[in-house]
Amino acid sequence: MGSEADGYEAFFQGQYPRVVAMLIAFHKFAPHIAEDATAEAMTRLLPRWDKVEAPLAWVRTVAIRQAVHLAMGQQDGLPDRELADAKAAEDLAAVELALMAGSAVQALPPRQQEVMTLALVDMTPAEIAEVLGCTAEQARGNLAHARRSLRNAIRTEEEE
C-alpha cells in the first residue's frame, strides 16, 4: 500500500502544475478555475489510483470537464490573485513565455495551434490525441507540420 501512495504522491507533485497550466494556456480557463478543477480531478483519482490504467489522461479529462462545469457557474474572468502553487506559477510562466514569444504559433492553422500548445505543456502525441479526440498518428502529423512551419517562420524572421 505504501508504494501505491508514494506513486500517487509523485504523480500529484509532477502533474498537478502541468494540468493547471494546460487548462489555463490551452483551454483559457481562469487560474482559480483551473486550480479547483485540477484539485477535484486529483481528489477523484485517489480512490481509483490502482484501477486507472492511464492516470494522466484520466486526470486531464476529468479536469477539463470539471473546469467547464465550474466556469459555467462563474460570472467573472481572471481574478486579481497569484497562483497558490509556486511550481504551477513557474510552469505557467514558461508556457506563457513560449506562447507569447512564438507569435508564429498564432499563424498556424487551428489544429496545429492546438497540438503545439498541448506539446508545450509536455503532452505526448497519444495524450494530445486523447484530449483532441483524434488518433495519435493524426496528432503526430499535425505536430510535425506545426514544427516545420515554426522552423520556417523562425528562419524567415532571422533572414529579415
Backbone hydrogen bonds in HBPLUS format (Angstrom, degrees):
<---DONOR---> <-ACCEPTOR-->    atom                        ^
c    i                          cat <-CA-CA->   ^        H-A-AA   ^      H-
h    n   atom  resd res      DA  || num        DHA   H-A  angle D-A-AA Bond
n    s   type  num  typ     dist DA aas  dist angle  dist       angle   num
A0005-ALA N   A0001-MET O   3.06 MM   4  6.38 159.9  2.10 154.2 159.4     1
A0006-ASP N   A0002-GLY O   2.86 MM   4  6.10 156.7  1.91 148.8 156.1     2
A0007-GLY N   A0003-SER O   2.81 MM   4  5.93 150.8  1.90 140.2 148.4     3
A0008-TYR N   A0004-GLU O   2.93 MM   4  6.22 156.2  1.99 148.1 154.1     4
A0009-GLU N   A0005-ALA O   2.89 MM   4  6.09 163.5  1.92 149.9 154.7     5
A0010-ALA N   A0006-ASP O   2.93 MM   4  6.12 162.3  1.96 150.3 154.6     6
A0011-PHE N   A0007-GLY O   2.94 MM   4  6.08 158.2  1.99 144.1 150.8     7
A0012-PHE N   A0008-TYR O   2.75 MM   4  5.99 165.9  1.77 158.4 161.9     8
A0013-GLN N   A0009-GLU O   2.93 MM   4  6.11 172.0  1.93 153.9 155.8     9
A0014-GLY N   A0010-ALA O   2.97 MM   4  6.08 156.9  2.03 147.2 153.5    10
A0015-GLN N   A0011-PHE O   2.80 MM   4  5.78 157.6  1.85 156.1 162.2    11
A0016-TYR N   A0012-PHE O   2.95 MM   4  5.39 160.7  1.99 144.0 148.0    12
A0018-ARG N   A0015-GLN O   3.08 MM   3  5.14 116.7  2.50  99.4 115.5    13
A0019-VAL N   A0015-GLN O   2.91 MM   4  6.09 158.9  1.96 165.8 170.6    14
A0020-VAL N   A0016-TYR O   3.06 MM   4  6.28 164.7  2.08 155.7 160.1    15
A0021-ALA N   A0017-PRO O   2.93 MM   4  6.09 161.2  1.97 142.4 147.8    16
A0022-MET N   A0018-ARG O   2.87 MM   4  6.05 153.1  1.94 142.5 150.0    17
A0023-LEU N   A0019-VAL O   3.00 MM   4  6.24 161.9  2.03 151.7 155.4    18
A0024-ILE N   A0020-VAL O   3.09 MM   4  6.36 151.8  2.17 149.6 157.4    19
A0025-ALA N   A0021-ALA O   2.76 MM   4  5.79 169.4  1.77 159.5 161.5    20
A0026-PHE N   A0022-MET O   2.92 MM   4  5.40 152.3  1.99 136.7 145.8    21
A0029-PHE N   A0023-LEU O   3.08 MM   6  5.81 176.0  2.09 142.6 141.5    22
A0028-LYS N   A0024-ILE O   3.10 MM   4  4.63 126.5  2.40 111.6 119.3    23
A0033-ILE N   A0030-ALA O   3.03 MM   3  5.33 124.0  2.35 107.4 121.7    24
A0034-ALA N   A0030-ALA O   2.94 MM   4  6.23 163.3  1.97 160.3 165.8    25
A0035-GLU N   A0031-PRO O   2.89 MM   4  6.09 161.7  1.93 153.8 158.1    26
A0036-ASP N   A0032-HIS O   3.10 MM   4  6.13 163.8  2.12 138.5 143.3    27
A0037-ALA N   A0033-ILE O   2.84 MM   4  5.93 165.6  1.86 154.3 158.7    28
A0038-THR N   A0034-ALA O   2.99 MM   4  6.03 158.1  2.04 143.2 149.4    29
A0039-ALA N   A0035-GLU O   2.92 MM   4  6.07 161.1  1.95 149.3 154.9    30
A0040-GLU N   A0036-ASP O   2.95 MM   4  6.13 158.5  2.00 147.0 152.9    31
A0041-ALA N   A0037-ALA O   2.96 MM   4  6.17 158.9  2.00 145.3 151.2    32
A0042-MET N   A0038-THR O   2.89 MM   4  6.11 161.8  1.93 152.6 157.3    33
A0043-THR N   A0039-ALA O   2.91 MM   4  6.08 152.3  1.99 145.5 153.5    34
A0044-ARG N   A0040-GLU O   2.91 MM   4  6.16 155.6  1.97 149.9 156.3    35
A0045-LEU N   A0041-ALA O   2.98 MM   4  6.19 137.0  2.17 140.3 152.1    36
A0046-LEU N   A0042-MET O   3.27 MM   4  6.49 147.9  2.38 145.4 151.2    37
A0048-ARG N   A0045-LEU O   2.78 MM   3  5.14 138.4  1.95 115.3 129.0    38
A0049-TRP N   A0045-LEU O   2.86 MM   4  5.64 105.2  2.43 152.9 169.1    39
A0049-TRP N   A0046-LEU O   3.28 MM   3  5.09 167.2  2.29 105.6 109.2    40
A0051-LYS N   A0048-ARG O   2.73 MM   3  5.25 155.1  1.79 123.8 132.7    41
A0052-VAL N   A0048-ARG O   3.04 MM   4  6.05 146.7  2.15 163.4 169.6    42
A0058-TRP N   A0054-ALA O   2.95 MM   4  6.11 162.3  1.98 158.7 164.5    43
A0059-VAL N   A0055-PRO O   2.83 MM   4  5.93 165.5  1.85 150.4 153.7    44
A0060-ARG N   A0056-LEU O   2.97 MM   4  6.13 163.9  1.99 150.0 154.7    45
A0061-THR N   A0057-ALA O   2.97 MM   4  6.10 161.4  2.00 148.4 153.4    46
A0062-VAL N   A0058-TRP O   2.95 MM   4  6.17 170.0  1.96 155.2 158.0    47
A0063-ALA N   A0059-VAL O   2.79 MM   4  5.85 158.6  1.83 149.4 156.2    48
A0064-ILE N   A0060-ARG O   2.96 MM   4  6.10 158.2  2.00 147.2 152.3    49
A0065-ARG N   A0061-THR O   3.07 MM   4  6.32 168.0  2.09 151.7 154.8    50
A0066-GLN N   A0062-VAL O   2.85 MM   4  6.01 159.6  1.89 150.2 156.5    51
A0067-ALA N   A0063-ALA O   2.82 MM   4  5.93 155.6  1.87 147.0 153.9    52
A0068-VAL N   A0064-ILE O   3.00 MM   4  6.23 158.1  2.05 150.9 156.2    53
A0069-HIS N   A0065-ARG O   3.04 MM   4  6.28 160.6  2.08 145.7 151.2    54
A0070-LEU N   A0066-GLN O   2.83 MM   4  6.10 160.8  1.87 152.7 157.8    55
A0071-ALA N   A0067-ALA O   2.79 MM   4  5.90 162.2  1.83 150.7 156.0    56
A0072-MET N   A0068-VAL O   3.04 MM   4  6.16 147.1  2.15 146.6 154.1    57
A0073-GLY N   A0070-LEU O   3.12 MM   3  5.44 140.1  2.28 104.2 114.9    58
A0074-GLN N   A0071-ALA O   3.19 MM   3  5.13 162.7  2.22 103.0 108.3    59
A0089-ALA N   A0085-ASP O   3.03 MM   4  6.35 153.6  2.10 149.8 157.7    60
A0090-GLU N   A0086-ALA O   2.95 MM   4  6.27 153.2  2.02 148.4 155.3    61
A0091-ASP N   A0087-LYS O   2.91 MM   4  6.18 166.6  1.93 154.7 157.8    62
A0092-LEU N   A0088-ALA O   2.82 MM   4  5.91 161.7  1.85 149.5 155.3    63
A0093-ALA N   A0089-ALA O   2.86 MM   4  5.98 155.5  1.92 143.8 150.8    64
A0094-ALA N   A0090-GLU O   3.00 MM   4  6.27 153.2  2.08 147.3 154.2    65
A0095-VAL N   A0091-ASP O   3.01 MM   4  6.29 157.8  2.06 149.2 155.2    66
A0096-GLU N   A0092-LEU O   2.80 MM   4  6.01 168.5  1.81 157.9 161.1    67
A0097-LEU N   A0093-ALA O   2.90 MM   4  6.01 159.3  1.94 145.6 151.4    68
A0098-ALA N   A0094-ALA O   3.00 MM   4  6.17 161.2  2.03 145.2 150.4    69
A0099-LEU N   A0095-VAL O   2.89 MM   4  6.14 155.2  1.95 151.6 158.8    70
A0100-MET N   A0096-GLU O   2.76 MM   4  5.94 162.0  1.79 154.2 159.4    71
A0101-ALA N   A0097-LEU O   2.81 MM   4  5.76 167.3  1.83 151.8 156.3    72
A0102-GLY N   A0098-ALA O   3.07 MM   4  5.87 136.4  2.26 128.4 139.5    73
A0105-VAL N   A0102-GLY O   2.76 MM   3  5.44 153.3  1.83 119.4 126.7    74
A0106-GLN N   A0103-SER O   3.07 MM   3  5.42 130.4  2.33 103.9 115.4    75
A0107-ALA N   A0104-ALA O   3.01 MM   3  5.11 139.9  2.17  99.0 110.9    76
A0108-LEU N   A0105-VAL O   3.09 MM   3  5.35 157.1  2.14 106.7 113.9    77
A0112-GLN N   A0109-PRO O   3.04 MM   3  5.42 117.1  2.45 110.6 125.7    78
A0113-GLN N   A0109-PRO O   2.95 MM   4  6.22 152.0  2.03 156.6 165.5    79
A0114-GLU N   A0110-PRO O   2.99 MM   4  6.28 155.6  2.05 149.6 155.9    80
A0115-VAL N   A0111-ARG O   3.01 MM   4  6.36 165.7  2.03 153.1 155.2    81
A0116-MET N   A0112-GLN O   2.95 MM   4  5.98 159.4  1.99 145.2 151.5    82
A0117-THR N   A0113-GLN O   2.90 MM   4  5.98 159.5  1.94 148.5 154.4    83
A0118-LEU N   A0114-GLU O   3.04 MM   4  6.26 160.8  2.07 150.5 155.5    84
A0119-ALA N   A0115-VAL O   2.88 MM   4  6.03 149.4  1.97 142.4 151.5    85
A0120-LEU N   A0116-MET O   2.94 MM   4  6.17 142.8  2.08 144.1 153.7    86
A0121-VAL N   A0118-LEU O   3.14 MM   3  5.31 146.9  2.25 100.4 110.0    87
A0123-MET N   A0118-LEU O   3.22 MM   5  5.71 152.3  2.30 142.7 144.6    88
A0122-ASP N   A0119-ALA O   3.02 MM   3  5.11 141.0  2.18 116.2 113.8    89
A0127-GLU N   A0124-THR O   3.04 MM   3  5.14 115.3  2.47 100.1 115.6    90
A0128-ILE N   A0124-THR O   2.82 MM   4  6.09 160.1  1.86 159.4 166.1    91
A0129-ALA N   A0125-PRO O   2.87 MM   4  5.98 157.6  1.92 143.9 150.0    92
A0130-GLU N   A0126-ALA O   3.10 MM   4  6.34 150.8  2.19 139.6 146.9    93
A0131-VAL N   A0127-GLU O   3.04 MM   4  6.35 157.5  2.09 149.3 154.7    94
A0132-LEU N   A0128-ILE O   2.88 MM   4  6.06 163.0  1.91 156.7 161.7    95
A0133-GLY N   A0129-ALA O   2.77 MM   4  5.58 122.7  2.09 140.6 152.9    96
A0134-CYS N   A0129-ALA O   3.01 MM   5  4.83 157.3  2.07 132.8 138.9    97
A0139-ALA N   A0135-THR O   3.04 MM   4  6.38 159.4  2.08 149.7 155.4    98
A0140-ARG N   A0136-ALA O   2.84 MM   4  6.08 160.7  1.87 149.9 155.1    99
A0141-GLY N   A0137-GLU O   2.87 MM   4  6.05 157.7  1.92 147.3 153.7   100
A0142-ASN N   A0138-GLN O   2.90 MM   4  6.11 165.4  1.92 153.0 156.4   101
A0143-LEU N   A0139-ALA O   2.88 MM   4  6.01 153.5  1.95 146.3 154.5   102
A0144-ALA N   A0140-ARG O   2.86 MM   4  6.06 154.5  1.92 147.1 153.9   103
A0145-HIS N   A0141-GLY O   2.97 MM   4  6.23 162.0  2.01 150.7 155.2   104
A0146-ALA N   A0142-ASN O   2.88 MM   4  6.03 157.9  1.93 145.4 152.0   105
A0147-ARG N   A0143-LEU O   2.90 MM   4  6.09 162.3  1.93 150.2 154.7   106
A0148-ARG N   A0144-ALA O   2.97 MM   4  6.14 159.5  2.02 147.5 153.3   107
A0149-SER N   A0145-HIS O   2.92 MM   4  6.13 162.3  1.95 150.6 155.4   108
A0150-LEU N   A0146-ALA O   2.89 MM   4  6.11 157.0  1.95 149.5 156.1   109
A0151-ARG N   A0147-ARG O   2.86 MM   4  6.09 157.7  1.91 149.4 155.5   110
A0152-ASN N   A0148-ARG O   2.99 MM   4  6.25 161.9  2.03 150.6 155.2   111
A0153-ALA N   A0149-SER O   2.89 MM   4  6.12 154.7  1.96 146.2 153.6   112
A0154-ILE N   A0150-LEU O   2.89 MM   4  6.08 157.4  1.94 150.4 156.0   113
A0155-ARG N   A0151-ARG O   2.93 MM   4  6.17 159.6  1.97 149.3 155.2   114
A0156-THR N   A0152-ASN O   2.96 MM   4  6.15 158.4  2.00 147.4 153.2   115
A0157-GLU N   A0153-ALA O   2.97 MM   4  6.21 158.3  2.02 146.9 152.3   116
A0158-GLU N   A0154-ILE O   2.93 MM   4  6.15 156.1  1.99 150.0 156.4   117
A0159-GLU N   A0155-ARG O   2.95 MM   4  6.17 149.0  2.04 147.6 156.0   118
A0160-GLU N   A0156-THR O   3.14 MM   4  6.35 142.1  2.29 143.4 152.7   119
